[in-house]
Amino acid sequence: MMRLPHSPRLIHGRQSLVPFTASAMLFPKPPSPPFSNSPAFITRTLALFPPGIMVCSNSFLRGARGNQSRTKSASVQPLTEELEDKSKDSLVSGDSIRQRFLDFYASRDHKILPSASLVPDDPTVLLTIAGMLPFKPIFLGRIPRQVPRATTAQRCIRTNDVENVGRTARHHTFFEMLGNFSFGDYFKKEAIQWSWELSTMVFGLSPERLWISVYEDDDEAFEIWHNEVGVPVEHIKRMGEDDNFWMSGATGPCGPCSEIYYDFHPERGNADVDLGDDTRFIEFYNLVFMEYNKKDDGTLEPLKQKNIDTGLGLERMAHILQKVPNNYETDLIYPIIEKASELANVSYSLADEQKKLKLKVIGDHLRAIVYLISDGVLPSNIGRGYVVRRLIRRVVRAGRSLGIKGELKNNLEGAFLPIIAEKVIELSTHIDPDVKIKAPRILEKLKKEELHFVQTLERGEALLEKMLADALSNAQKSGAVPCLSGKETFLLYDTFGFPVELTTEIAEEQGVTVDTNGFDLEMENQRRLSRAAHNVVKLAVEDGINLTENINETEFVGYDTLSTRAVVESLMVNGSPVIQVSEGNDVEVLLNRTPFYAESGGQIGDHGFLYVNGGENQQTAVVEIKDVQKSLGDIFVHKGTIREGVLEVGREVEAAVDAKLRQRAKVHHTATHLLQAALKKLIGEEISQAGSLVAFDRLRFDFNYSQALTDTQLEEIEQLINGWIEAATFLETKVMPLKDAKEAGAIAMFGEKYGEEVRVVEVPGVSMELCGGTHVRNTSEIRVFKIISEQGIASGVRRIEAVAGEAFIEYINARESQMNNLCSMLKVKAEEVTTRVEKLLEELRMSRNEVANLRTKAAVYKALMIANKAFEVGTSQKIRVLIEYMDDVDADSLKVAAEHLIDTLQDPAAVILGSCPDEGKVSLVAAFSPSVVDLGIQAGKFIGPIAKLCGGGGGGRPNFAQAGGRKPENLPSALEKAREEILSILSEKAS
């Protein structure tokens, strides 16, 4: 077989290129080349090149660093048929395209940076929606650049047009954006020339198939494309501001864009070309030239530092190079679709469009779901969690409608998402290696979420089906448009977990609209109630921007000292600025420097005092500090009460932290680090922190794990931590660049924001974490560690509470006091308490059994007394019926009484009894003999509506059913209703 050469000077003379598979489909030899008149194009085909590959003139090969011509051409051998037929050959695989892009720009002095998390630092967006988002602070001038050039393969999520997923060739929720960025370094000329060189030389796209869009007023870009690169004028389209002008906001950095489009159908010619025609073109590369600053008056001024932001869609380039009909059938997504097809027992190639649509939804959404969960976003009903939950539920519904059920594969208790997700994880190696490490947690979370949804899905689907039928029926009668009300839609969302988008989707399939405005109103009502319950938690200083705009950030000196002299910068009472505060008043104090730790990273704020000294060491004011919070950046807000004297703005104070309480916090914070290290060592490396509290009296650590820890595991964790404590290891604290800290293995907490420089706290050989909290100098200061509880607090999240140091002593003393009280009450020794309690419980159980037996006998006795109140119904068949109220008989005894009466009255018979066993409780029972059931009357269906009259419900078997309620006052009327209903039914059936 002939092979392409792997010359290190191949194509652009800088690096080795992976050879590109030629294709007659991608590069057809046109009958009359349309660019033959352009001097920049040489249309003759050399024998050495496969048909369809265009050989470019020197103008194409000019490096962006200068205009010198590169006259050396590569020798390319013809490709064999065998290689040509591999439409998804490794040479054009998604992984290869990604690496070739990064390598291309790395060879041009770009720093290859890893993909940022899907959870962005930017508070203005929910998820990472673009490749440039991690660099937005640099583009906006908020932070200095670390490198002049960078290139990335950024994972992105967009769900604003989720309904288009699978319906078009290119819409996705999860996608990878390949980008090259310049921060005040190179600009338009280099960006344009390199994008062309990459597209035509590295990826081998035929120049004849490429079209360019530029901003309508960007003559500079137009000239570069035409004169420098050689693109004919007829292949360059000027477009308006909506399409080709990027803005960061109403004001701020902005600039024109230029885009490269691939033409799938050049045979349609150049007349009346619309680059927005998805049937012909696909935009695959976008270049943003950030060169202006938009001012408040709308005028544009040139930026001092001009930037480049580009994005090449990986899935789109794979679509082009792999010669498939759409992005979904590339090797990035299609293996997932194949797995779903296998579970659905359908052939994708033979499936109809509806089935293909659902398979594409599964393939697309599961990629988004897996990477979001890997980045710490768990399903919930708010924020990012709602995005994950919504996508999961769309996939579950799509899969179930295709007949996919996990139990068919005897796997994961009926859940199918984990089975398909394993394929996503398998494909993740070159996208995010952490996904495979976190795979067990991802699969377990998917399983739980799917099974939880399925439990309510069928009930919700049945209710929605009835709602839709009612809407269609009512519309037919009234002549109006069928519509689901906002209240109905909210009920499906709030009770059955149906996202409004899913309800809308299902409704539209049956021609019913949804009142989304009404739904939004119901949601707002719920949020208002929620806010009313939580609006008491608010820092007054949050609204004090005018107050603090001239105040510098507080200097924190609390790592090195527990007391310092400081100046009062500002005072506030009830959120309002004041000049002085007198004794007895609560106050918020802002100092220029402080030893007080402000609550952050889970650690609560320090307690202590501010002292104002007069002459001769006389104290003129004392402020007790009970909390310290950060606000408006790093301004520390000291919250306390004036215990003595008067405090004024501008006074110097002695700020002193309570040393004993600080020591407790230090002990618990270091113990928290040891706890996380122990969990990772003994339970699994996939354990990740989900929250924490470092208080004076205890520590709390939340972590992602789906199972309760056993007593043995908890004991092992305690033993390991106490061993580390006993080892008396000195802690090491360093400040270093964030990148270096992560490379060293430091653990970062999900959800925390870190600057370029971070503080790293290390217990050598045990733990290394990014942490700004206070810690002991030596592990021996912790003294002892004890877990006091372990429990689940949410789906897939566990919580451990523990005590250490002085808090442990207090905990043991409190337990000992409780034990002494028990010993005194039970009149036994401590070691005899368990035996004594077991004996008391047994005695209690026996007493309760005796009481139950007596109640049963009493109920049977009452039943005998009322048996003669039965009456007969029917003509052809005489049925004995008894409907009675039995006072305060409990539910179990009521059941025994009904069974006894059925036996006493003999077949055919029907017994309905009611009682009020406790305040606010109703018990009901219906017992039908076999002959009554044979008439088509079922006890379970009969008793339910009766129970609803008492504010409850219930059901059971055809011959016997129980129900309950909460409105005893309605029981007489409910029994009367039961009498009317049973008489009516039996009179008809037995006549």
VENJO-V235581 format. One record per backbone hydrogen bond with DSSP energy under -1.0 kcal/mol. NH is the residue of the N-H (numbers start at 1). CO is the residue of the C=O. Records with the same first field share a line. If there is no record, write none. Layout:
NH->CO, CO
This chain:
10->7
12->10
27->23
36->33
38->35
41->38
49->46
53->50
60->57
61->58
66->63
84->80
85->81
86->83
87->85
89->86
92->89
97->93
98->94
99->95
100->96
101->97
102->98
103->99
104->100
105->101
106->102
107->103
109->106
110->105
111->149
113->151
125->122
128->118
135->132
136->133
139->135
140->136
141->138
142->137
143->137
150->181
151->111
152->179
154->177
156->175
157->128
158->173
162->159
164->161
165->162
167->164
168->164
175->156
177->154
178->312
179->152
181->150
182->308
183->148
191->187
192->188
193->189
194->190
195->191
196->192
197->193
198->194
199->195
200->196
201->197
202->197
203->198
205->199
209->206
210->207
211->261
212->235
213->259
214->237
216->239
218->215
219->217
222->218
223->219
224->220
225->221
226->222
227->223
229->224
231->225
235->232
236->233
237->212
239->214
244->240
246->255
248->253
252->294
254->292
255->246
257->244
258->287
259->213
260->285
261->211
262->282
263->209
264->280
268->265
269->266
277->274
278->276
280->277
281->277
282->262
284->260
285->260
286->311
287->258
288->309
289->256
290->307
291->289
292->254
293->301
294->252
295->299
298->295
301->293
303->291
307->290
308->182
309->288
310->180
311->286
312->178
313->284
314->176
317->313
318->314
319->315
320->316
321->317
322->318
324->319
327->169
329->326
330->327
333->330
334->330
336->333
337->333
338->334
339->335
340->336
341->337
342->338
343->339
344->340
346->341
351->347
356->352
357->353
358->354
359->355
360->356
361->357
362->358
363->359
364->360
365->361
366->362
368->364
369->365
370->366
371->367
372->368
373->369
374->370
375->371
376->373
377->372
380->385
386->382
387->383
388->384
389->385
390->386
391->387
392->388
393->389
394->390
395->391
396->392
397->393
398->394
399->395
400->396
401->397
403->400
404->399
406->414
408->405
409->406
410->407
411->406
414->411
415->412
420->416
421->417
422->418
423->420
424->420
425->421
426->422
427->423
428->425
431->428
432->428
435->432
438->434
442->438
443->439
444->440
445->441
446->442
447->443
448->444
449->445
450->446
451->447
452->448
453->449
454->450
455->451
457->453
458->454
460->456
461->457
462->458
463->459
464->460
465->461
466->462
467->463
468->464
469->465
470->466
471->467
472->468
473->469
474->470
475->471
476->472
477->473
478->474
479->475
484->513
489->485
490->486
491->487
492->488
493->489
494->490
495->491
498->492
503->499
504->500
505->501
506->502
507->503
508->504
509->505
510->507
511->508
512->507
513->482
515->484
516->514
519->515
520->516
521->517
522->518
523->519
524->520
525->521
526->522
527->523
528->524
529->525
530->526
531->527
532->528
533->529
535->531
537->534
538->536
542->539
543->540
544->541
548->544
549->545
551->548
554->634
555->592
557->594
560->557
561->557
564->655
566->653
568->651
569->590
570->590
572->588
573->576
576->573
578->571
581->647
584->642
585->582
587->640
588->572
589->638
590->570
592->567
594->555
599->628
600->603
603->600
604->694
606->597
608->625
609->656
610->623
611->654
612->621
614->618
618->615
620->612
621->612
622->644
623->610
624->641
625->608
626->639
627->639
629->637
631->635
635->631
637->629
638->589
639->627
640->587
641->624
642->585
643->622
644->622
647->581
649->579
650->568
651->648
653->566
654->611
655->564
656->609
657->562
658->607
662->658
663->659
664->660
665->661
666->662
667->663
668->664
669->665
670->666
671->667
672->668
673->669
674->670
675->671
676->672
677->673
678->674
679->675
680->676
681->677
682->678
683->679
684->679
687->684
690->702
693->700
694->602
695->698
699->802
700->693
701->800
702->691
703->798
704->688
705->796
714->710
715->711
716->712
717->713
718->714
719->715
720->716
721->717
722->718
723->719
724->720
725->721
726->722
727->723
728->725
731->777
732->762
734->760
736->758
738->756
741->737
742->738
743->739
744->740
745->742
746->741
747->768
752->749
758->736
760->734
761->769
762->732
763->767
766->763
767->763
769->761
770->747
771->759
779->729
781->778
782->779
784->782
786->803
788->801
789->801
791->799
793->797
794->797
797->794
798->703
799->791
800->701
801->789
802->699
803->786
805->782, 784
807->804
809->805
810->806
811->807
812->808
813->809
814->810
815->811
816->812
817->813
818->814
819->815
820->816
821->817
822->818
823->819
824->820
825->821
826->822
827->823
828->823
832->829
833->830
836->832
837->833
838->834
839->835
840->836
841->837
842->838
843->839
844->840
845->841
846->842
847->843
848->844
849->845
850->846
851->847
852->848
853->849
854->850
855->851
856->852
857->853
858->854
859->855
860->856
861->857
862->858
863->859
864->860
865->861
866->862
867->863
869->866
870->867
871->881
873->879
876->990
877->990
879->873
880->908
881->871
882->910
884->912
886->914
889->886
894->890
895->891
896->892
897->893
898->894
899->895
900->896
901->897
902->898
903->899
904->900
905->901
906->902
910->880
911->927
912->882
913->925
914->884
915->923
916->887
921->918
922->965
923->915
924->963
925->913
926->961
927->911
928->959
929->909
933->929
934->930
936->933
937->932
939->958
942->938
943->939
944->940
947->943
948->944
950->947
951->948
952->947
953->964
955->962
957->960
961->926
962->955
963->924
964->953
965->922
966->950
967->950
970->967
971->968
974->970
975->971
976->972
977->973
978->974
979->975
980->976
981->977
982->978
983->979
984->980
985->981
986->982
987->983
988->984
989->985
990->986
